Amino acid sequence: MLSTVFLLFFIVSLEWMEDDRSQAVCKYEAPKMFDDPEAQTYLLLLSLLPEAITETMLRPLVPFMIRMLSKDLDGDRLESEVGIRAGLFGGVFYMPLLVMNIVWGAASDSLGRKPILLMGLLFGGLTTIALGLNTSSFQLALVCRFLAGIFGGNSTVAKGALGEIHSDAKGRSWAFSLYGSLYAFSGIVGPLIGGVLVEMAGEERSPYFGVCLLGAILSALAFFGTVVWYKEVEKHRVDESVKVKEGAEDSAPIPQQEKWVLSPAIKPSKLTISIVLYVTLAFCNMFWASTIPLIFASSLELSGLGFSAMDASFAMTIPSISKLFFQSLFCEWIVRKLGANRSYCVGMGAIVPAMYGLGLLGGTAGSHVFPIVTVCLITLGFVEALAYLSMTIVISESVPSTSLGSAFGLTSTFAALVRSLAPPLAGTAWEYAVELKAPWVAFLVVQAVALISVGIAFLTQPTEELKEKSE
C-alpha cells in the first residue's frame, strides 16, 4: 500500500514539473516563506535526511542483522564469516554508485536537481521497506542494498545544488557546514533510535522492520516536502533556449550550453588533487565505520569488546556528537585560519592515534574501556568534520557553478569505489586480526592511508595557499 501511494505521488509530481517547464516564461510560484536561499538550503537538506538517518540506524546493527540473515550457515561457520558478510553488506551499496554518481550528477546539471532528488527518495524508501521485510536471506538483503545504491546519488546532487544556491565563499562555507551538521545530527539520533526500536521489537520475527519502516516514512515525508516547497534554481527550471532578457531591445534567445557538462569538471588540476584527498578520506572513514561495529559486537574471546546492540548503538553516536560540536563551533574558523590543505592535514593526522587506541582495547575489559573508546570516537568525529569540510569547499571552488553536479558526481564516483572496497577489506582485516589475537592489526591499513594522504596534502600545500592569498 505504501509503495503504491509512493509511486502515484511520484508520477503526479513529475507531471507538475513538466507543466512548469512547458510554461518557461511563467514565474515559478512558491510560498514566499520558502523563497530565500536559506530556506531552500534547509529544504534541500530535508531530502537527504531519510538516507542519513536510515544509514546511521542500520550501521551499528549490521553484525547483528548478518547473524539473523545468515540462515544458510551453521553456528561455527557463521561466527567466522560475520566480518566478511558485514563488509559485503556495507560495500554493495556503493558498487553501483561507481557509475551512477556521474550519471545523476550530470543529469542534475542538465535536467535539474528536483527530479533526481525525487527519484532517489522514491526508490530509497521502497528498498528500505523491502530490506525490513526480509528476515532470512542474506542474498536478498544484498539485492536491496544494491538497488538502493543505484538510486543513492542524492548527496551528490544536493552538494551541487548547494554550490549553485550559494555562489559566494561565505555562503558555501555555511551551507556545506550545515550539510555536514545534518549527517552529524543523523549520526547522533540514528543509532539511538535504531537501538531503541530493536530493543522494543525483542524476539519478534522481524526485529529490524521498525527501523526500516521509519526510514521509509521519512522518505515519504521528504518526498512530499521536496515536491511542494523545493524551488528549482532558475537555470534548471526554465528552458534557456526560449528565455529572453528583460528590457532588451531584441528578444533573442539565450543559447543553451552545448558542451558536455562533465568536461569542465575533469580539467582543473586543483580538482584532481582534491578528489584524491577526498577519496583517501572516504576510504578511511568507511574502513573505520565498518571495523568499529565489529570490535564492539565481537566477544572478548574473539578480541572484541562484547558490547550489546544497544551499547554499540549508543557508542556509535559519540563520533556524530563530536562532529556536530566541532562542525558548528570550530571547523569554519580552523579552515579560515589554516587554509584547506593544512586543516585537512590536521584532521587526517588525528586518525592515527585514535585507531591505535581502539586497537589496543580489543579483548580487554574494565572501567578504563569506555572512557578510552569515548576519546577515540570524539577524535574521529573531529576528523570527519574538519577534513570533509576542507575538501568540499575546495571542490566547490574548482569548477563553474554549472558543472558542480558533474564535479561532485565525479568525486563521489571515486569515493564510491573506495567505499565499496573498504568494508570487505575491513572485514578481512578484522578476521585476520582475530586469528592473530592482535586487534590493533585491523587498523594498520587505515593508519597507513591516512599518513599517505597527509603527505599528499602537505606536498600540494604551497601552491594552494599562494593561490588562496592572491584571491
C-alpha positions in Angstrom: 0.0 0.0 0.0 2.8 2.4 1.0 4.6 1.5 -2.2 1.6 2.2 -4.4 0.9 5.6 -2.8 4.6 6.5 -3.2 4.6 5.6 -6.9 1.4 7.5 -7.7 2.6 10.6 -5.9 5.9 10.4 -7.8 4.1 10.3 -11.2 1.8 13.2 -10.3 4.8 15.3 -9.1 6.6 14.7 -12.4 3.6 15.9 -14.3 3.5 19.1 -12.2 7.2 19.7 -13.0 6.6 19.0 -16.7 3.8 21.6 -16.7 6.1 24.1 -15.1 8.8 23.6 -17.8 6.3 23.9 -20.6 5.5 27.4 -19.3 9.0 28.7 -19.5 8.3 32.4 -19.3 5.9 32.0 -16.4 7.3 32.8 -13.0 7.5 29.9 -10.6 5.1 30.4 -7.7 6.3 29.1 -4.4 5.4 30.1 -0.9 7.2 33.4 0.0 8.5 32.0 3.2 10.4 29.3 1.3 11.7 31.7 -1.4 15.1 32.8 0.0 18.3 30.8 -0.3 18.5 30.0 3.4 15.0 28.3 3.3 15.8 26.5 0.1 19.0 25.2 1.7 17.0 23.7 4.6 14.5 22.2 2.2 17.3 20.7 0.1 18.9 19.1 3.2 15.5 17.7 4.1 15.8 15.4 1.0 19.0 14.0 2.5 17.6 13.3 6.0 16.0 9.9 5.2 19.1 8.4 3.7 21.3 9.8 6.5 19.0 8.6 9.3 18.5 5.2 7.8 22.2 4.6 7.3 23.1 5.6 10.8 20.3 3.5 12.3 21.5 0.4 10.5 25.3 0.8 10.7 25.8 -0.4 14.3 23.2 -3.1 13.9 24.8 -4.7 10.8 26.7 -7.5 12.6 23.5 -8.5 14.4 21.5 -8.4 11.2 24.0 -10.6 9.5 23.6 -13.2 12.2 19.8 -13.2 11.6 20.0 -13.3 7.8 22.7 -16.0 7.6 20.3 -19.0 7.9 22.5 -20.9 5.4 25.4 -21.1 7.8 25.8 -23.2 10.9 26.9 -21.6 14.2 30.7 -22.2 13.9 30.9 -21.1 10.3 28.7 -18.1 11.0 30.9 -16.5 13.6 34.0 -16.9 11.3 32.2 -15.2 8.4 30.3 -12.4 10.1 33.1 -9.9 9.4 33.3 -10.7 5.7 29.5 -10.7 5.2 29.2 -7.4 7.1 31.8 -6.0 4.7 29.9 -7.2 1.7 26.6 -5.8 3.1 28.3 -2.4 3.6 30.1 -2.3 0.3 27.4 -3.4 -2.1 25.5 -0.1 -1.7 28.5 1.8 -3.2 29.2 -0.5 -6.1 26.5 0.9 -8.5 27.5 4.4 -7.4 30.8 4.0 -9.3 28.7 4.8 -12.4 25.5 6.3 -11.0 27.2 9.2 -9.2 28.4 10.6 -12.5 25.1 9.8 -14.2 22.9 11.5 -11.5 25.4 14.4 -11.2 25.5 15.1 -14.9 21.7 14.5 -15.2 21.0 17.1 -12.5 23.2 19.6 -14.3 21.1 19.1 -17.4 17.6 18.2 -16.2 17.5 19.9 -12.9 18.1 18.8 -9.3 14.5 18.2 -8.3 13.5 15.2 -10.4 16.7 13.4 -9.5 16.2 14.1 -5.8 12.6 12.8 -6.0 13.7 9.6 -7.8 16.3 8.9 -5.1 13.7 9.4 -2.3 11.2 7.1 -4.0 13.5 4.2 -4.5 15.3 4.7 -1.3 12.0 4.3 0.6 11.0 1.2 -1.4 14.3 -0.6 -1.0 14.3 0.2 2.7 10.9 -1.4 3.2 12.0 -4.5 1.3 15.1 -4.8 3.5 13.0 -4.7 6.6 10.6 -7.4 5.4 13.4 -9.8 4.7 14.2 -12.0 7.7 16.1 -15.0 6.3 18.0 -14.3 3.1 21.4 -12.6 3.1 21.4 -12.6 -0.7 18.1 -10.7 -0.8 19.5 -8.1 1.6 22.4 -7.6 -0.8 20.0 -7.0 -3.7 18.1 -4.4 -1.6 21.2 -2.6 -0.8 22.5 -2.7 -4.4 19.2 -1.3 -5.7 19.3 1.4 -3.1 22.8 2.3 -4.3 21.6 2.7 -7.9 19.4 5.5 -6.8 21.6 6.7 -4.0 23.0 9.8 -5.6 21.0 12.4 -3.7 24.0 13.6 -1.7 25.9 14.2 -4.9 23.0 16.2 -6.4 22.5 18.1 -3.2 26.1 19.3 -2.9 25.9 20.6 -6.5 22.6 22.4 -5.7 24.1 23.9 -2.5 27.0 25.3 -4.5 24.6 26.7 -7.1 22.3 28.3 -4.5 25.3 30.0 -2.7 27.7 31.5 -5.2 29.9 33.3 -2.6 32.6 31.7 -0.4 30.9 32.6 2.8 27.5 31.2 1.7 29.1 28.0 0.6 31.1 27.6 3.8 27.8 28.0 5.8 25.8 25.6 3.5 28.4 22.9 3.5 28.9 23.2 7.2 25.2 22.7 7.6 25.4 19.7 5.2 28.0 18.2 7.5 26.0 19.0 10.6 23.0 17.2 9.1 25.0 14.0 8.9 26.4 14.6 12.3 22.9 15.0 13.8 21.8 11.9 12.0 24.7 10.0 13.4 23.6 11.0 16.9 19.9 10.2 16.7 20.0 7.4 14.2 21.9 4.8 16.3 19.9 5.7 19.4 16.6 5.3 17.5 17.7 2.1 15.9 18.9 0.6 19.2 15.6 1.5 20.9 13.4 0.1 18.1 15.3 -3.1 18.1 15.1 -3.4 21.9 11.4 -2.8 21.7 11.0 -5.4 19.0 12.7 -8.0 21.2 12.4 -11.5 19.8 9.9 -10.8 17.1 10.3 -12.4 13.7 11.2 -9.1 12.1 13.2 -7.2 14.7 14.6 -4.7 12.2 11.4 -3.9 10.4 10.6 -0.9 12.7 13.9 0.6 11.8 13.3 0.2 8.1 9.7 1.4 8.3 10.8 4.6 10.0 13.3 5.2 7.2 10.6 4.7 4.6 8.2 7.1 6.3 10.9 9.7 6.5 11.5 9.2 2.7 7.8 9.8 2.1 7.7 13.0 4.1 10.8 14.3 2.5 9.4 13.4 -0.9 6.2 15.5 -0.2 8.2 18.4 1.1 10.5 18.4 -1.9 7.6 18.3 -4.4 5.7 21.1 -2.7 8.3 23.5 -1.4 11.7 23.0 -3.1 12.3 25.6 -5.8 14.5 24.7 -8.7 17.3 27.1 -9.5 16.4 29.3 -12.4 18.8 27.9 -14.9 17.4 24.4 -14.4 13.7 25.4 -14.1 13.5 27.4 -17.2 14.2 26.4 -20.8 17.2 28.6 -21.6 16.7 28.3 -25.3 13.5 30.3 -25.1 14.2 32.6 -22.2 14.6 36.3 -23.1 16.4 39.1 -21.3 14.1 41.5 -19.6 14.3 45.0 -21.0 16.4 44.0 -24.1 15.5 45.5 -27.4 16.0 42.3 -29.3 14.2 39.3 -27.8 17.0 37.0 -28.9 17.1 33.6 -27.2 19.9 32.8 -25.0 21.6 29.7 -26.4 21.9 26.6 -24.3 25.4 25.3 -23.3 26.1 22.5 -25.7 29.3 21.5 -24.1 29.2 18.2 -22.3 28.7 19.2 -18.6 31.3 16.8 -17.3 34.2 18.1 -19.4 34.9 21.3 -17.3 34.8 19.2 -14.2 37.7 17.0 -15.1 40.2 19.6 -16.3 41.5 21.6 -13.3 44.5 20.1 -11.5 43.2 21.6 -8.3 40.1 19.4 -8.6 42.2 16.3 -9.3 44.2 16.8 -6.2 41.0 17.5 -4.2 39.5 14.3 -5.5 42.5 12.2 -4.4 42.4 13.7 -0.9 38.6 13.3 -0.7 38.8 9.7 -1.8 41.5 8.8 0.8 39.4 10.4 3.5 36.3 8.4 2.3 38.3 5.2 2.4 39.5 5.8 5.9 36.0 6.8 7.0 34.4 3.7 5.6 37.1 1.4 6.9 36.8 2.5 10.5 33.0 2.7 10.2 33.0 -1.0 9.2 35.6 -2.2 11.7 34.4 -0.4 14.8 31.0 -2.2 14.9 32.8 -5.5 14.5 35.1 -4.8 17.5 32.1 -3.7 19.5 30.0 -6.7 18.6 32.7 -9.4 19.0 33.2 -11.2 22.3 36.2 -10.7 24.4 37.4 -14.2 23.4 37.4 -13.0 19.8 39.4 -9.8 20.5 36.3 -7.7 20.7 34.7 -5.6 23.5 31.5 -7.7 23.9 29.0 -4.8 23.5 25.3 -5.4 23.2 23.3 -4.0 20.3 22.1 -1.1 22.5 25.6 -0.4 23.8 27.1 -0.5 20.3 24.3 1.9 19.0 24.9 4.3 21.9 28.7 4.3 21.4 28.3 5.0 17.7 26.5 8.3 18.5 29.7 9.7 20.0 31.6 10.5 16.7 28.5 12.3 15.4 28.0 14.3 18.6 31.7 15.3 18.3 31.3 16.0 14.6 28.3 18.3 15.2 30.1 20.1 18.0 33.2 20.8 16.0 31.3 21.5 12.8 29.1 24.1 14.4 31.7 25.9 16.5 35.2 25.4 15.3 35.7 24.0 11.8 34.9 27.0 9.7 37.3 29.1 11.9 40.0 26.5 11.6 39.7 26.3 7.8 39.8 30.1 7.5 42.9 30.4 9.8 44.9 27.4 8.5 43.6 27.0 4.9 42.0 23.9 3.4 45.1 21.8 3.0 46.6 22.4 6.4 43.2 21.8 8.0 43.0 18.5 6.1 46.4 17.5 7.4 45.5 18.2 11.0 42.3 16.1 10.6 43.9 13.1 8.9 46.8 13.1 11.2 44.5 12.6 14.1 43.3 9.3 12.7 46.5 7.5 13.7 46.3 7.8 17.5 42.5 7.3 17.5 42.8 4.0 15.6 45.8 2.8 17.7 43.9 3.4 20.9 40.8 1.4 19.7 43.0 -1.4 18.5 44.8 -1.7 21.9 41.5 -2.1 23.7 40.3 -5.2 21.8 39.9 -8.2 24.0 40.1 -6.2 27.3 37.5 -5.4 29.9 37.4 -2.9 32.8 36.4 0.5 33.8 39.0 2.1 31.6 37.5 0.7 28.3 34.6 3.1 27.8 36.5 6.3 28.6 39.2 5.4 26.1 36.6 4.4 23.5 34.9 7.8 24.0 38.1 9.8 23.5 39.0 7.9 20.3 35.5 8.3 18.9 35.4 12.0 19.7 38.7 12.3 17.8 37.2 10.6 14.8 34.2 12.9 14.8 36.6 15.9 14.7 38.4 14.2 11.8 35.2 13.9 9.8 34.0 17.4 10.5 37.3 19.2 9.6 38.6 17.1 6.7 35.3 16.7 4.8 34.5 20.5 5.1 38.0 21.4 3.8 37.8 19.2 0.7 34.1 20.0 -0.1 34.9 23.8 -0.1 37.9 23.3 -2.4 35.9 21.1 -4.8 33.1 23.7 -5.0 35.6 26.4 -5.9 37.3 24.3 -8.5 34.7 24.4 -11.3 31.9 26.7 -12.6 28.6 26.5 -10.9 27.0 24.9 -14.0 29.3 21.9 -13.6 29.1 21.5 -9.8 26.8 18.4 -10.2 29.3 16.8 -12.5 32.3 17.7 -10.3 30.7 16.3 -7.2 29.4 13.3 -9.2 33.0 12.6 -10.4 34.3 12.9 -6.8 31.5 10.7 -5.4 32.2 8.1 -8.0 35.8 7.6 -7.0 34.6 7.8 -3.3 32.0 5.1 -4.1 34.8 2.9 -5.5 36.8 3.0 -2.2 33.7 2.8 -0.1 32.7 -0.4 -1.9 36.2 -1.8 -1.3 36.7 -0.6 2.2 34.0 -2.7 4.1 35.2 -6.1 2.6 38.8 -5.1 3.3 37.9 -4.1 6.8 36.0 -7.4 7.4 39.0 -9.4 6.1 41.5 -7.4 8.2 39.4 -8.0 11.3 39.2 -11.7 10.7 43.0 -11.8 10.2 43.5 -9.7 13.4 41.2 -12.2 15.3 43.3 -15.1 14.1 46.5 -13.3 15.3 44.7 -12.2 18.6 46.0 -8.7 17.8 43.0 -6.4 17.2 45.3 -3.4 16.5 46.4 -5.1 13.3 43.0 -4.5 11.8 43.6 -0.7 11.9 47.0 -0.7 10.3 45.6 -0.2 6.8 43.6 2.9 7.7 46.6 4.4 9.6 48.9 4.0 6.6 46.4 5.5 4.1 45.8 8.5 6.5 49.6 9.2 6.6 49.9 8.9 2.8 47.0 11.5 2.4 48.7 13.8 4.8 51.9 13.6 2.7 49.9 14.4 -0.5 48.2 17.4 1.1 51.4 18.7 2.5 53.2 18.5 -0.8 50.4 20.3 -2.6 50.0 22.9 0.1 52.3 25.8 -1.1 50.6 26.2 -4.4 47.2 26.0 -2.8 48.0 28.6 -0.1 49.6 31.0 -2.6 46.5 30.9 -4.8 44.2 31.5 -1.8 46.3 34.5 -0.7 46.2 36.0 -4.2 42.4 35.8 -4.1 
